[in-house]
Amino acid sequence: QQQVKQSPQSLIVQKGGIPIINCAYENTAFDYFPWYQQFPGKGPALLIAIRPDVSEKKEGRFTISFNKSAKQFSLHIMDSQPGDSATYFCAVGTSGSRLTFGEGTQLTVNP
Amino acid sequence: NAGVTQTPKFQVLKTGQSMTLQCAQDMNHNSMYWYRQDPGMGLRLIYYSASEGTTDKGEVPNGYNVSRLNKREFSLRLESAAPSQTSVYFCASSGRLAGSLDTQYFGPGTRLTVL
């Protein structure tokens, strides 16, 4: 059973656009929702994470929106730049335990 | 402070050969993980170790074995490699900080091809 579904699989935007990547989950026991960013040839790195007691978290140009009732969360990238071109993974888990990752979204930001 | 290191970076095997992927972390983390990454399938957990001396199966353990040699090192062994094991393998570690969310730190990956 797939624990988290991520969409879209790929996304192309122009510089300055606001790409949005979505994830949906089933298990209401999850209480930790991170996003990881991966550049080609590198390992993933934590970008931003949220707990279910808040509906939104911002760190610089990156924002997570969380909808607990719909069991969905999304990543928004404000004023996107070519340097944001990477693969983004959402994940779900309980704090301190194993994570389950989404399938990934390959983002391309054109100049 | 190197973080998580993996060796080798690249490897080509023939079907039936064996090899061990090495991983080490210098962050004094308790938990360590092995993932494989395949196109369109995200990161799938192979095995993990919540603490020194313990290991547990993840989502896709078949064909693999692991050893948590000490707190720093966690190795992944392929006893008889198969073409289906062609993938990029990532090691990760995580530690608990008081009041913080648990972050996994990933190594640079090992790109394995099985012919």
Backbone of each chain as ProteinMPNN parsed JSONL, in Angstrom:
{"seq_chain_A": "QQQVKQSPQSLIVQKGGIPIINCAYENTAFDYFPWYQQFPGKGPALLIAIRPDVSEKKEGRFTISFNKSAKQFSLHIMDSQPGDSATYFCAVGTSGSRLTFGEGTQLTVNP", "coords_chain_A": {"N_chain_A": [[0.859, -1.194, 0.0], [0.633, 2.136, -0.941], [2.062, 4.669, 0.864], [2.342, 7.388, 0.629], [1.467, 9.689, -1.851], [2.781, 11.49, -4.505], [2.666, 14.411, -6.52], [3.115, 16.798, -9.226], [4.816, 14.444, -11.441], [6.8, 15.636, -12.932], [7.802, 19.025, -13.563], [7.772, 22.12, -15.13], [8.735, 25.438, -15.002], [8.829, 29.018, -15.499], [11.44, 31.329, -14.691], [10.882, 33.075, -11.687], [8.303, 32.17, -11.42], [5.816, 30.241, -9.519], [6.195, 27.273, -8.511], [4.27, 24.431, -7.52], [4.133, 21.618, -5.534], [2.559, 18.623, -4.717], [1.476, 16.432, -2.06], [-0.145, 13.521, -0.847], [-1.499, 11.61, 1.822], [-2.394, 8.655, 3.73], [-2.391, 7.543, 6.336], [-3.368, 8.595, 9.452], [-1.77, 8.667, 11.641], [0.69, 9.703, 11.071], [3.04, 12.224, 11.876], [4.975, 13.906, 11.035], [6.299, 15.768, 8.454], [8.368, 16.118, 6.093], [10.216, 17.844, 3.479], [12.503, 16.999, 0.991], [15.357, 17.978, -0.899], [17.031, 17.322, -3.908], [19.93, 17.543, -5.767], [21.335, 16.874, -9.032], [23.417, 14.009, -9.017], [23.928, 14.12, -6.323], [23.242, 13.427, -2.819], [19.961, 13.406, -1.239], [18.778, 16.282, 0.614], [17.56, 17.759, 3.592], [15.006, 20.137, 3.221], [12.794, 21.613, 4.237], [10.452, 21.228, 6.923], [7.394, 20.135, 8.522], [5.129, 19.993, 11.297], [1.961, 18.566, 12.298], [0.553, 20.4, 13.853], [0.498, 22.943, 12.926], [-0.595, 25.003, 10.146], [0.854, 26.109, 8.143], [4.208, 26.731, 7.085], [7.026, 28.76, 6.699], [10.172, 29.13, 5.134], [12.423, 31.206, 4.112], [12.176, 31.362, 0.656], [10.645, 29.147, 0.473], [7.694, 27.367, 1.189], [5.62, 25.365, 3.19], [2.394, 24.113, 2.937], [-0.195, 22.815, 4.898], [-2.837, 20.571, 5.152], [-4.705, 19.16, 7.342], [-7.211, 17.865, 7.575], [-7.768, 17.079, 4.986], [-5.692, 15.452, 4.561], [-3.348, 16.208, 3.178], [-0.415, 17.802, 1.906], [1.671, 20.463, 0.744], [4.333, 21.856, -1.236], [5.482, 25.071, -1.87], [7.286, 27.18, -3.988], [8.453, 30.269, -3.887], [9.063, 32.977, -6.19], [10.749, 31.504, -8.049], [13.97, 30.232, -9.028], [16.547, 29.495, -11.489], [18.498, 27.993, -10.137], [16.991, 26.512, -8.388], [16.266, 24.285, -9.683], [15.836, 20.921, -9.462], [15.323, 17.682, -7.938], [12.507, 17.025, -5.995], [11.416, 15.617, -2.998], [8.692, 14.553, -1.085], [7.953, 13.389, 2.237], [6.717, 11.14, 4.752], [6.159, 10.401, 8.194], [6.651, 9.308, 11.602], [7.897, 11.182, 14.314], [11.301, 10.648, 14.787], [11.322, 8.137, 13.71], [11.339, 5.735, 10.988], [11.162, 7.048, 7.695], [8.796, 7.408, 4.982], [9.085, 7.877, 1.61], [7.866, 10.002, -1.043], [7.366, 9.636, -4.646], [8.869, 11.513, -5.963], [9.506, 14.689, -7.582], [10.536, 16.149, -10.485], [11.839, 19.204, -10.922], [12.149, 21.865, -13.16], [13.439, 25.008, -13.678], [13.229, 27.468, -15.9], [15.385, 29.962, -17.371]], "CA_chain_A": [[0.0, 0.0, 0.0], [1.458, 3.318, -1.051], [1.774, 5.487, 2.042], [2.291, 8.786, 0.235], [1.424, 9.897, -3.297], [3.32, 12.801, -4.842], [2.394, 14.866, -7.887], [3.271, 15.985, -10.434], [6.086, 13.729, -11.596], [7.74, 16.633, -13.417], [7.222, 20.357, -13.575], [8.633, 23.127, -15.742], [8.235, 26.798, -14.813], [9.749, 30.082, -15.856], [12.018, 32.056, -13.558], [9.917, 33.951, -11.033], [7.041, 31.462, -11.218], [5.61, 29.619, -8.207], [5.852, 25.848, -8.653], [3.599, 23.81, -6.374], [4.228, 20.156, -5.543], [1.562, 18.131, -3.773], [1.566, 15.073, -1.528], [-1.32, 13.055, -0.119], [-1.19, 10.438, 2.631], [-3.569, 7.985, 4.267], [-2.308, 7.197, 7.75], [-3.477, 9.78, 10.3], [-0.761, 8.6, 12.701], [1.89, 10.45, 10.692], [3.108, 13.528, 12.522], [6.196, 14.587, 10.599], [6.128, 15.89, 7.01], [9.499, 16.864, 5.542], [10.529, 17.888, 2.053], [13.918, 16.896, 0.705], [15.768, 18.502, -2.203], [18.171, 16.564, -4.406], [20.552, 17.988, -7.004], [21.906, 15.735, -9.778], [24.678, 13.465, -8.541], [24.074, 14.34, -4.881], [22.218, 12.834, -1.98], [18.913, 14.351, -0.814], [19.046, 17.087, 1.81], [16.325, 18.325, 4.142], [14.726, 21.512, 2.805], [11.863, 22.2, 5.187], [9.579, 20.192, 7.484], [6.274, 20.671, 9.285], [4.365, 19.105, 12.156], [0.542, 18.79, 11.996], [-0.105, 21.386, 14.718], [0.45, 24.22, 12.205], [-1.116, 24.826, 8.785], [1.799, 26.664, 7.172], [5.539, 27.055, 7.58], [7.845, 29.406, 5.673], [11.602, 29.314, 5.351], [12.879, 31.902, 2.915], [11.236, 31.307, -0.464], [9.969, 27.843, 0.501], [6.557, 27.308, 2.1], [4.794, 24.153, 3.247], [1.005, 24.265, 3.361], [-0.629, 21.528, 5.439], [-4.282, 20.443, 5.334], [-4.824, 17.926, 8.115], [-8.485, 17.18, 7.308], [-7.682, 16.476, 3.656], [-4.499, 14.609, 4.573], [-2.515, 16.647, 2.067], [0.516, 18.899, 2.16], [2.275, 20.89, -0.502], [5.51, 22.724, -1.218], [5.424, 26.198, -2.78], [8.569, 27.865, -4.104], [8.205, 31.635, -4.351], [10.113, 33.604, -6.99], [11.666, 30.404, -8.343], [15.21, 30.557, -9.729], [17.146, 28.314, -12.146], [19.211, 27.209, -9.129], [16.047, 25.643, -7.669], [16.05, 23.087, -10.502], [16.262, 19.777, -8.664], [14.228, 16.751, -7.66], [11.964, 17.26, -4.666], [10.719, 14.472, -2.414], [8.01, 14.673, 0.192], [8.045, 12.185, 3.045], [5.836, 11.092, 5.916], [6.668, 9.527, 9.247], [6.48, 9.766, 12.974], [9.184, 11.76, 14.709], [12.286, 9.705, 15.275], [11.19, 6.804, 13.12], [11.608, 5.636, 9.566], [10.356, 7.852, 6.79], [8.382, 6.868, 3.697], [9.236, 8.962, 0.658], [7.108, 10.018, -2.278], [8.098, 9.208, -5.836], [9.75, 12.579, -6.424], [9.094, 15.611, -8.64], [11.688, 16.791, -11.116], [11.507, 20.592, -11.215], [13.046, 22.647, -14.018], [13.128, 26.428, -13.728], [13.909, 28.045, -17.068], [15.802, 31.364, -17.171]], "C_chain_A": [[0.889, 1.236, 0.0], [1.087, 4.269, 0.068], [1.663, 6.963, 1.699], [2.345, 8.873, -1.282], [1.807, 11.328, -3.61], [3.003, 13.138, -6.292], [2.758, 16.337, -8.018], [4.62, 15.273, -10.455], [7.181, 14.673, -12.083], [7.016, 17.951, -13.604], [8.238, 21.312, -14.195], [7.983, 24.495, -15.557], [9.277, 27.782, -15.31], [10.279, 30.726, -14.577], [11.003, 33.043, -13.009], [8.564, 33.297, -10.787], [6.98, 30.807, -9.85], [5.221, 28.151, -8.418], [5.241, 25.318, -7.359], [3.653, 22.3, -6.551], [3.346, 19.636, -4.41], [1.85, 16.71, -3.305], [0.314, 14.753, -0.724], [-0.961, 11.774, 0.62], [-2.477, 9.88, 3.214], [-3.559, 7.852, 5.788], [-2.325, 8.433, 8.633], [-2.484, 9.762, 11.465], [0.501, 9.381, 12.352], [1.876, 11.817, 11.356], [4.36, 14.308, 12.135], [6.193, 14.567, 9.078], [7.259, 16.748, 6.451], [9.509, 16.868, 4.013], [12.045, 17.845, 1.915], [14.182, 17.371, -0.726], [17.013, 17.732, -2.645], [18.65, 17.146, -5.732], [21.2, 16.79, -7.701], [23.26, 15.309, -9.23], [24.918, 13.622, -7.054], [23.02, 13.547, -4.126], [21.16, 13.869, -1.612], [19.33, 15.093, 0.45], [17.733, 17.705, 2.276], [16.197, 19.793, 3.747], [13.882, 22.227, 3.855], [10.95, 21.087, 5.686], [8.507, 20.846, 8.337], [5.678, 19.593, 10.168], [2.895, 19.466, 11.984], [-0.163, 19.803, 12.902], [-0.13, 22.781, 14.1], [-0.003, 23.972, 10.778], [-0.149, 25.345, 7.729], [3.133, 26.936, 7.842], [6.34, 27.638, 6.429], [9.302, 29.426, 6.095], [12.169, 29.91, 4.067], [11.825, 31.866, 1.822], [10.415, 30.018, -0.483], [8.882, 27.831, 1.574], [5.911, 25.934, 2.021], [3.403, 24.582, 3.69], [0.485, 22.893, 3.747], [-2.127, 21.554, 5.679], [-4.546, 19.104, 6.008], [-6.099, 17.161, 7.759], [-8.463, 16.476, 5.952], [-6.528, 15.498, 3.547], [-3.617, 14.904, 3.364], [-1.558, 17.726, 2.549], [1.247, 19.222, 0.87], [3.456, 21.815, -0.248], [5.321, 23.807, -2.277], [6.804, 26.844, -2.794], [8.299, 29.241, -4.704], [9.384, 32.139, -5.179], [11.18, 32.57, -7.388], [12.828, 30.857, -9.236], [15.755, 29.305, -10.43], [17.913, 27.412, -11.18], [18.311, 26.32, -8.288], [15.761, 24.36, -8.448], [16.674, 21.892, -9.8], [15.09, 18.795, -8.608], [13.803, 16.944, -6.212], [11.163, 16.034, -4.228], [9.967, 14.912, -1.174], [8.2, 13.357, 0.949], [7.06, 12.288, 4.195], [6.446, 10.149, 6.931], [6.209, 10.016, 10.6], [7.854, 10.163, 13.476], [10.091, 10.693, 15.288], [12.208, 8.337, 14.657], [11.489, 6.855, 11.635], [10.637, 6.491, 8.769], [9.941, 7.025, 5.579], [8.364, 8.034, 2.721], [8.259, 8.833, -0.503], [8.002, 9.692, -3.458], [9.044, 10.275, -6.383], [9.135, 13.404, -7.546], [10.344, 16.285, -9.186], [11.272, 18.186, -11.569], [12.586, 21.216, -12.092], [12.557, 24.086, -14.031], [13.935, 27.031, -14.872], [14.235, 29.512, -16.856], [14.842, 32.362, -17.818]], "O_chain_A": [[1.784, 1.369, 0.834], [-0.079, 4.638, 0.209], [0.973, 7.712, 2.391], [3.165, 8.215, -1.922], [1.238, 12.269, -3.057], [3.061, 12.281, -7.174], [2.719, 17.065, -7.027], [5.459, 15.486, -9.58], [8.344, 14.537, -11.702], [5.798, 17.999, -13.777], [9.413, 21.31, -13.829], [6.82, 24.69, -15.913], [10.441, 27.438, -15.515], [9.644, 30.67, -13.524], [10.345, 33.759, -13.764], [7.758, 33.823, -10.019], [7.961, 30.811, -9.106], [4.034, 27.832, -8.493], [5.638, 25.703, -6.259], [3.264, 21.772, -7.593], [3.385, 20.146, -3.29], [2.393, 15.893, -4.048], [-0.218, 15.604, -0.011], [-0.207, 10.947, 0.108], [-3.517, 10.537, 3.199], [-4.586, 8.028, 6.444], [-1.398, 9.242, 8.577], [-2.374, 10.747, 12.196], [1.299, 9.69, 13.237], [0.846, 12.489, 11.398], [4.754, 15.25, 12.822], [6.098, 13.502, 8.467], [7.123, 17.967, 6.346], [8.901, 16.021, 3.359], [12.772, 18.549, 2.617], [13.361, 17.196, -1.626], [17.932, 17.517, -1.855], [17.889, 17.234, -6.695], [21.571, 15.813, -7.051], [24.141, 16.139, -9.006], [25.999, 13.293, -6.566], [22.044, 13.064, -4.7], [21.422, 15.071, -1.663], [20.126, 14.597, 1.247], [16.904, 18.121, 1.467], [17.126, 20.584, 3.907], [14.228, 23.321, 4.302], [10.698, 20.117, 4.971], [8.678, 21.967, 8.818], [5.717, 18.411, 9.826], [2.598, 20.582, 11.558], [-1.359, 20.042, 12.735], [-0.71, 23.703, 14.674], [0.174, 22.875, 10.248], [-0.314, 25.054, 6.544], [3.191, 27.321, 9.01], [6.345, 27.096, 5.324], [9.63, 29.7, 7.249], [12.366, 29.212, 3.072], [10.693, 32.298, 2.042], [9.579, 29.827, -1.367], [9.114, 28.231, 2.715], [5.682, 25.403, 0.934], [3.239, 25.306, 4.672], [0.689, 21.919, 3.022], [-2.634, 22.461, 6.339], [-4.606, 18.06, 5.358], [-6.071, 15.935, 7.653], [-9.062, 15.413, 5.786], [-6.401, 14.793, 2.546], [-3.198, 14.005, 2.635], [-1.858, 18.468, 3.483], [1.421, 18.359, 0.008], [3.564, 22.458, 0.795], [5.035, 23.508, -3.436], [7.42, 27.035, -1.745], [7.96, 29.361, -5.881], [10.537, 31.791, -4.925], [12.364, 32.745, -7.097], [12.68, 31.742, -10.079], [15.461, 28.185, -10.015], [17.972, 26.2, -11.382], [18.802, 25.463, -7.552], [15.097, 23.456, -7.942], [17.882, 21.85, -9.572], [14.017, 19.048, -9.156], [14.641, 17.018, -5.314], [10.352, 15.494, -4.98], [10.534, 15.572, -0.304], [8.566, 12.34, 0.36], [6.626, 13.379, 4.565], [7.161, 9.212, 6.576], [5.481, 11.001, 10.72], [8.858, 9.553, 13.108], [9.693, 9.931, 16.17], [12.964, 7.447, 15.045], [11.849, 7.902, 11.098], [9.465, 6.636, 9.116], [10.622, 6.075, 5.192], [7.714, 9.051, 2.964], [7.874, 7.733, -0.899], [9.209, 9.497, -3.318], [9.927, 9.966, -7.184], [8.353, 12.901, -8.352], [11.107, 16.907, -8.447], [10.459, 18.338, -12.481], [13.778, 21.11, -11.804], [11.4, 24.354, -14.357], [15.163, 27.097, -14.817], [13.457, 30.236, -16.235], [15.06, 33.571, -17.735]]}, "seq_chain_B": "NAGVTQTPKFQVLKTGQSMTLQCAQDMNHNSMYWYRQDPGMGLRLIYYSASEGTTDKGEVPNGYNVSRLNKREFSLRLESAAPSQTSVYFCASSGRLAGSLDTQYFGPGTRLTVL", "coords_chain_B": {"N_chain_B": [[34.591, 17.662, 9.767], [32.926, 15.319, 8.086], [30.374, 14.346, 7.685], [28.168, 12.102, 6.214], [29.698, 9.453, 4.666], [30.298, 7.474, 1.749], [31.448, 4.511, 0.175], [32.093, 2.313, -2.607], [32.029, 5.057, -5.042], [31.156, 4.478, -7.583], [30.262, 1.401, -9.204], [30.587, -1.542, -11.112], [29.161, -4.627, -11.629], [29.101, -8.138, -12.405], [26.392, -10.38, -13.049], [25.64, -12.392, -10.271], [27.976, -11.902, -8.872], [29.437, -10.741, -5.773], [29.334, -8.023, -3.414], [30.24, -5.39, -1.1], [28.833, -2.478, 0.144], [30.032, 0.395, 1.653], [29.463, 2.505, 4.486], [29.821, 5.375, 6.492], [29.437, 7.51, 9.326], [30.081, 10.61, 10.977], [28.759, 11.992, 12.937], [27.866, 11.16, 15.333], [25.426, 9.85, 15.372], [22.554, 7.844, 16.207], [20.843, 6.312, 14.577], [20.863, 4.615, 11.45], [20.56, 4.192, 7.879], [19.757, 2.4, 4.855], [18.994, 3.117, 1.539], [17.494, 2.599, -1.69], [17.439, 4.155, -4.908], [15.41, 4.515, -7.59], [14.392, 5.404, -10.893], [11.38, 7.242, -10.949], [10.424, 5.955, -8.719], [11.087, 6.933, -6.311], [12.671, 7.059, -3.09], [13.446, 4.094, -1.594], [13.323, 2.205, 1.328], [15.762, -0.07, 2.381], [17.134, -1.47, 4.503], [17.405, -0.712, 7.995], [18.969, 0.668, 10.94], [18.332, 1.167, 14.16], [19.873, 1.561, 16.359], [23.199, 0.943, 17.605], [24.035, -2.404, 17.109], [21.526, -3.325, 16.443], [19.369, -4.238, 13.754], [16.925, -3.803, 11.167], [14.453, -4.893, 8.803], [13.507, -3.075, 5.892], [11.435, -1.708, 3.379], [12.193, -3.043, 0.999], [13.951, -5.521, 1.336], [14.891, -7.922, 0.226], [17.499, -9.903, -1.081], [19.578, -8.547, 0.0], [21.911, -7.916, 2.683], [22.815, -6.6, 5.905], [25.197, -4.979, 8.073], [25.726, -3.609, 11.2], [28.423, -2.318, 12.126], [29.622, -0.811, 14.118], [28.947, 2.167, 16.049], [29.448, 4.12, 14.157], [29.565, 2.931, 11.596], [27.856, 1.331, 8.866], [27.146, -1.255, 6.867], [26.235, -2.515, 3.613], [25.449, -5.475, 2.006], [25.558, -7.268, -1.015], [24.932, -10.421, -1.851], [24.675, -12.087, -4.105], [24.646, -10.629, -6.889], [22.044, -9.202, -8.926], [20.591, -8.158, -12.077], [18.316, -6.617, -11.471], [19.058, -5.238, -9.26], [20.46, -3.081, -10.042], [20.974, 0.239, -9.448], [20.848, 3.379, -7.635], [22.405, 3.736, -4.608], [21.8, 4.918, -1.4], [23.096, 5.901, 1.701], [22.061, 6.898, 4.939], [21.85, 8.883, 7.951], [20.51, 9.542, 11.213], [19.84, 11.585, 14.054], [18.683, 12.335, 17.356], [17.723, 15.45, 18.474], [17.06, 17.451, 21.273], [13.843, 18.785, 21.32], [13.776, 19.104, 18.579], [12.897, 18.314, 15.17], [13.37, 15.146, 13.647], [16.011, 14.768, 11.494], [17.171, 13.352, 8.484], [20.375, 12.665, 7.281], [22.014, 12.452, 4.3], [24.342, 10.429, 2.438], [26.598, 10.727, -0.437], [25.945, 8.79, -2.289], [26.077, 5.606, -4.065], [26.607, 4.45, -7.226], [25.433, 1.734, -8.763], [25.827, -0.769, -11.166], [24.579, -3.704, -12.517], [25.463, -6.198, -14.608]], "CA_chain_B": [[33.302, 16.981, 9.888], [32.592, 14.905, 6.731], [28.977, 13.948, 7.572], [27.989, 10.707, 5.829], [30.542, 9.096, 3.526], [30.001, 6.175, 1.146], [32.389, 3.971, -0.813], [32.673, 3.209, -3.612], [31.097, 5.982, -5.698], [30.632, 3.759, -8.75], [30.65, -0.007, -9.248], [29.947, -2.392, -12.11], [29.273, -6.044, -11.264], [28.445, -9.129, -13.251], [25.372, -11.154, -12.333], [26.167, -13.444, -9.408], [29.079, -11.42, -8.049], [29.047, -10.159, -4.494], [30.084, -6.836, -3.019], [29.78, -4.692, 0.089], [28.846, -1.026, 0.118], [30.423, 0.888, 2.97], [28.919, 3.795, 4.903], [30.272, 5.817, 7.807], [29.005, 8.861, 9.711], [30.88, 11.161, 12.077], [27.883, 12.913, 13.655], [27.458, 10.475, 16.555], [24.016, 9.509, 15.249], [22.188, 6.489, 16.594], [20.143, 5.567, 13.527], [21.432, 4.626, 10.097], [19.598, 3.658, 6.906], [20.147, 2.173, 3.466], [17.917, 3.294, 0.575], [17.811, 2.565, -3.111], [16.679, 5.14, -5.658], [15.175, 4.121, -8.966], [13.576, 6.431, -11.57], [9.938, 7.163, -10.778], [10.029, 5.167, -7.541], [11.5, 7.609, -5.094], [13.662, 6.408, -2.227], [12.84, 2.971, -0.904], [14.165, 1.762, 2.433], [16.182, -1.47, 2.28], [17.339, -1.866, 5.898], [17.812, 0.37, 8.873], [19.513, 0.295, 12.239], [17.918, 2.218, 15.1], [20.962, 1.77, 17.304], [24.284, -0.019, 17.441], [23.683, -3.761, 17.493], [20.199, -3.708, 15.96], [19.028, -3.961, 12.365], [15.562, -4.193, 10.827], [14.133, -4.837, 7.393], [12.671, -2.0, 5.4], [10.419, -2.016, 2.363], [12.7, -3.914, -0.073], [15.169, -6.137, 1.863], [15.284, -9.177, -0.42], [18.736, -9.869, -1.841], [20.547, -7.709, 0.709], [22.176, -8.097, 4.105], [23.484, -5.435, 6.472], [25.944, -5.13, 9.328], [26.037, -2.363, 11.917], [29.722, -2.717, 12.661], [29.779, -0.008, 15.341], [28.02, 3.289, 15.957], [29.768, 4.928, 12.997], [29.58, 2.253, 10.3], [26.714, 0.495, 8.511], [27.465, -1.747, 5.529], [25.193, -3.212, 2.854], [26.076, -6.516, 1.21], [24.829, -8.003, -2.039], [25.595, -11.733, -1.886], [24.663, -12.588, -5.478], [24.011, -9.488, -7.552], [21.134, -9.43, -10.043], [20.354, -6.909, -12.815], [17.271, -5.822, -10.802], [19.682, -4.46, -8.192], [21.041, -1.876, -10.631], [20.295, 1.343, -8.78], [21.71, 4.259, -6.857], [22.22, 3.393, -3.203], [22.115, 6.0, -0.465], [23.135, 5.683, 3.138], [21.654, 8.087, 5.687], [21.864, 8.731, 9.397], [19.714, 10.539, 11.917], [20.02, 11.644, 15.487], [17.622, 13.081, 18.002], [18.085, 16.632, 19.226], [15.936, 17.827, 22.113], [12.977, 19.819, 20.782], [13.91, 19.246, 17.131], [12.417, 17.233, 14.333], [14.439, 14.252, 13.25], [16.48, 14.989, 10.132], [18.077, 12.342, 7.962], [21.485, 13.205, 6.517], [22.338, 11.458, 3.28], [25.635, 10.4, 1.785], [26.575, 11.11, -1.854], [25.411, 7.717, -3.123], [26.877, 4.655, -4.839], [25.908, 4.086, -8.451], [25.749, 0.327, -9.019], [25.282, -1.393, -12.364], [24.775, -5.16, -12.558], [25.313, -6.637, -16.012]], "C_chain_B": [[32.778, 16.613, 8.499], [31.118, 14.548, 6.585], [28.857, 12.456, 7.307], [28.837, 10.431, 4.588], [30.192, 7.689, 3.058], [31.114, 5.793, 0.19], [31.867, 2.641, -1.317], [31.635, 4.178, -4.158], [30.422, 5.312, -6.892], [31.098, 2.307, -8.684], [29.887, -0.713, -10.355], [30.206, -3.842, -11.712], [28.684, -6.903, -12.368], [27.429, -9.889, -12.406], [26.028, -12.281, -11.546], [27.343, -13.021, -8.546], [28.551, -10.831, -6.754], [29.867, -8.893, -4.256], [29.455, -6.228, -1.764], [29.915, -3.205, -0.12], [29.096, -0.537, 1.545], [29.819, 2.262, 3.234], [29.447, 4.121, 6.288], [29.766, 7.222, 8.063], [29.803, 9.309, 10.938], [30.069, 12.152, 12.913], [27.354, 12.298, 14.96], [25.956, 10.138, 16.555], [23.753, 8.072, 15.667], [21.661, 5.674, 15.423], [20.842, 5.714, 12.183], [20.53, 3.831, 9.168], [20.302, 3.369, 5.579], [18.895, 2.268, 2.598], [18.438, 2.941, -0.824], [16.892, 3.54, -3.832], [16.617, 4.698, -7.102], [14.247, 5.149, -9.609], [12.083, 6.186, -11.357], [9.469, 6.411, -9.543], [10.501, 5.795, -6.233], [12.62, 6.875, -4.373], [12.96, 5.295, -1.469], [13.823, 2.407, 0.122], [14.473, 0.273, 2.311], [16.29, -2.062, 3.688], [17.632, -0.617, 6.703], [18.292, -0.194, 10.196], [19.209, 1.424, 13.203], [18.994, 2.507, 16.136], [22.029, 0.718, 17.047], [23.822, -1.387, 17.938], [22.319, -4.218, 17.045], [20.05, -3.36, 14.488], [17.616, -4.462, 12.097], [15.343, -4.051, 9.335], [13.275, -3.621, 7.088], [11.682, -2.517, 4.391], [10.883, -3.057, 1.353], [13.98, -4.626, 0.347], [15.701, -7.343, 1.088], [16.528, -9.008, -1.28], [19.842, -9.077, -1.179], [20.734, -8.202, 2.142], [22.919, -6.866, 4.602], [24.24, -5.828, 7.73], [26.138, -3.747, 9.937], [27.304, -2.665, 12.715], [30.015, -2.042, 13.995], [28.861, 1.195, 15.182], [28.226, 4.083, 14.662], [29.449, 4.256, 11.667], [28.409, 1.301, 10.097], [26.931, 0.044, 7.071], [26.298, -2.522, 4.934], [25.864, -4.214, 1.938], [25.081, -7.124, 0.227], [25.551, -9.328, -2.207], [25.714, -12.284, -3.302], [23.9, -11.567, -6.312], [23.166, -9.92, -8.752], [20.915, -8.108, -10.771], [19.292, -6.018, -12.167], [17.828, -4.978, -9.658], [20.487, -3.281, -8.739], [20.261, -0.676, -10.099], [21.339, 2.308, -8.232], [21.381, 4.012, -5.392], [22.676, 4.542, -2.313], [22.097, 5.482, 0.963], [22.725, 6.993, 3.807], [21.785, 7.813, 7.174], [20.984, 9.801, 10.007], [19.974, 10.45, 13.408], [18.915, 12.496, 16.08], [18.217, 14.252, 18.761], [16.87, 17.053, 20.034], [15.148, 18.952, 21.475], [13.033, 19.97, 19.282], [13.252, 18.075, 16.407], [13.611, 16.393, 13.908], [14.78, 14.464, 11.787], [17.36, 13.831, 9.72], [19.111, 13.024, 7.082], [21.977, 12.113, 5.578], [23.782, 11.578, 2.814], [25.486, 10.727, 0.308], [26.092, 10.01, -2.79], [26.467, 6.843, -3.763], [26.042, 4.239, -6.038], [26.354, 2.692, -8.873], [25.049, -0.149, -10.287], [25.6, -2.881, -12.316], [24.452, -5.639, -13.972], [24.848, -8.086, -16.104]], "O_chain_B": [[32.244, 17.471, 7.797], [30.637, 14.45, 5.456], [29.373, 11.638, 8.068], [28.696, 11.114, 3.573], [29.835, 6.824, 3.858], [31.658, 6.641, -0.518], [31.255, 1.897, -0.551], [30.47, 4.116, -3.765], [29.248, 5.559, -7.168], [32.182, 2.013, -8.179], [28.685, -0.507, -10.519], [31.352, -4.23, -11.486], [27.866, -6.441, -13.164], [27.592, -10.022, -11.194], [26.857, -13.026, -12.07], [27.677, -13.71, -7.582], [27.379, -10.47, -6.647], [30.946, -8.718, -4.821], [28.308, -6.51, -1.419], [30.974, -2.716, -0.512], [28.465, -0.989, 2.5], [29.681, 3.078, 2.323], [29.513, 3.251, 7.157], [29.672, 8.034, 7.143], [30.148, 8.509, 11.807], [30.638, 13.054, 13.529], [26.483, 12.877, 15.608], [25.307, 10.142, 17.601], [24.603, 7.196, 15.508], [21.982, 4.494, 15.283], [21.34, 6.783, 11.829], [19.826, 2.917, 9.597], [21.298, 4.002, 5.231], [17.884, 1.616, 2.858], [19.638, 2.979, -1.096], [15.74, 3.738, -3.447], [17.644, 4.527, -7.757], [13.393, 5.712, -8.924], [11.586, 5.077, -11.556], [8.268, 6.242, -9.332], [10.315, 5.215, -5.164], [13.412, 6.162, -4.987], [11.976, 5.543, -0.773], [14.993, 2.167, -0.179], [13.567, -0.547, 2.157], [15.613, -3.037, 4.014], [18.054, 0.405, 6.162], [18.059, -1.357, 10.528], [19.763, 2.516, 13.081], [19.017, 3.588, 16.725], [21.788, -0.273, 16.357], [23.289, -1.513, 19.04], [21.97, -5.382, 17.237], [20.537, -2.327, 14.028], [17.161, -5.424, 12.717], [15.956, -3.209, 8.679], [12.444, -3.195, 7.89], [11.154, -3.621, 4.523], [10.081, -3.869, 0.89], [15.027, -4.358, -0.241], [16.851, -7.739, 1.281], [16.61, -8.094, -2.101], [20.932, -8.947, -1.735], [19.843, -8.816, 2.73], [23.572, -6.169, 3.826], [23.968, -6.851, 8.359], [26.645, -2.832, 9.287], [27.253, -3.194, 13.825], [30.596, -2.653, 14.892], [28.062, 1.228, 14.246], [27.275, 4.656, 14.132], [29.097, 4.938, 10.705], [28.014, 0.569, 11.003], [26.905, 0.864, 6.154], [25.484, -3.105, 5.651], [26.756, -3.85, 1.171], [23.944, -7.446, 0.57], [26.692, -9.344, -2.669], [26.732, -12.877, -3.66], [22.676, -11.626, -6.428], [23.506, -10.851, -9.482], [21.036, -7.044, -10.163], [19.353, -4.795, -12.296], [17.138, -4.097, -9.146], [21.127, -2.561, -7.972], [19.046, -0.584, -10.276], [22.543, 2.084, -8.349], [20.22, 4.072, -4.987], [23.782, 5.063, -2.455], [21.207, 4.734, 1.369], [23.013, 8.073, 3.292], [21.826, 6.661, 7.605], [20.739, 10.842, 9.396], [20.284, 9.388, 13.946], [18.287, 13.289, 15.378], [19.109, 14.075, 19.591], [15.751, 17.014, 19.522], [15.726, 19.98, 21.12], [12.402, 20.877, 18.74], [13.08, 16.992, 16.968], [14.733, 16.892, 13.824], [13.907, 14.348, 10.927], [18.198, 13.372, 10.496], [18.772, 13.857, 6.242], [22.311, 11.006, 6.0], [24.365, 12.662, 2.796], [24.375, 10.978, -0.161], [25.853, 10.27, -3.969], [27.601, 7.27, -3.981], [24.924, 3.745, -5.896], [27.496, 2.488, -9.284], [23.845, 0.039, -10.46], [26.747, -3.274, -12.103], [23.33, -5.501, -14.458], [24.673, -8.61, -17.204]]}, "name": "protein", "num_of_chains": 2, "seq": "QQQVKQSPQSLIVQKGGIPIINCAYENTAFDYFPWYQQFPGKGPALLIAIRPDVSEKKEGRFTISFNKSAKQFSLHIMDSQPGDSATYFCAVGTSGSRLTFGEGTQLTVNPNAGVTQTPKFQVLKTGQSMTLQCAQDMNHNSMYWYRQDPGMGLRLIYYSASEGTTDKGEVPNGYNVSRLNKREFSLRLESAAPSQTSVYFCASSGRLAGSLDTQYFGPGTRLTVL"}
